[in-house]
Amino acid sequence: MNVNLIGIPLFYGCDRKGPETAPDLLRNNGIESIISKHGYTVYDLGNLYVKPETDDNKFKSNTNMKYLDSIVDINTNLAHTVYSSLESNSFPFMLGGDHSLGLGSISGVSKHDDNFAVIWMDAHGDINTHETSESGNTHGMPLGACMGFGHEKLTNLYFKGQKVNPKNVFILGARDLDKGEMDLINQNDLNVYSPEDMKSKGLKEIVSSIINTLRQNNINRVHLSFDMDFIDSKFVPGTGTPVDSGFDIEETKTVLKEILESSLVKSIDFVEFNPNLDKDDTTLNLAIDLIDFMFENLK
């Protein structure tokens, strides 16, 4: 199988510099050869262009969302790159960058095949809108926008309308949710699993139940979006919004393995590694290990 490595050097969604340096740092540490050793042919498509913006322009296009026009431009470009990759029967692997890029990757998948599911591994729901967000950071909005909730510039990115049915979205590991997100979850009966839920019911059992539900609903494609803060904060100093009471490394790999061995995953985001915050390359080494693990277990 061909893997298209797509770098998105983006920090506008989190408004904290650092994650834009992650794609090249991971490349410099051999990500291409790590993926290819598992039998994949890797085509590095380079980094998407991110137009430089100054801090004083962050609210230029919208008073409630930072860098909105730039976020839209970058994600539109990403959406078409992902769509083109899938149309050529390749596997797009998005190397972030902050999680606002999920808007583009999911939109690209949706244009290729609208009968798909999203598994979002994250300490946060990322389902805020411009009306509920306290920070104005769009990395807290992409998943909500893809389900049709939020500002029309986000919900109609790449093509008009909903990108993924909320019933086919599964948020794993959420433990830091804003009130607006909780309201949205309750109003729409969204599939959200906290670490406490998952550990008490069994990690393998939870994922197995999700996969069985997808198969029963004739879903044969999953977009996996992995945020480094899914992991407990004590293991990942190099991420921008760390949260405690998460998962250790082995628990994280258990969840990933169950998802990847389903043979449903056809695209992956890997986001929110911030080298500027890392300590003694702890998060860098973990990121490399996790990417290696992902492609070792991808079926």
ABEGO torsion letter per residue (X at the ends): XBBBBBBBBBAAAAGBBGAAAAAAAAAAAGAAAAAAAAGBBBBBAEBBBBBBBBAAAAAAABAABBGAAAAAAAAAAAAAAAAAAAAAGBBBBBBOEBAAAAAAAAAAAAAABABBBBBBBBABAGABBAAABAAGBAAAAAAAAAAGBEBAAAAABGBBEBABBAAABBBBGBABBBAAAAAAAAAAGBBBBBAAAAAAAEAAAAAAAAAAAAAAAGBABBBBBBBAAABBAAABABBABBBBGBBBAAAAAAAAAAAAAAGABABBBBBGBBAAABBGGAAAAAAAAAAAAAAAABX
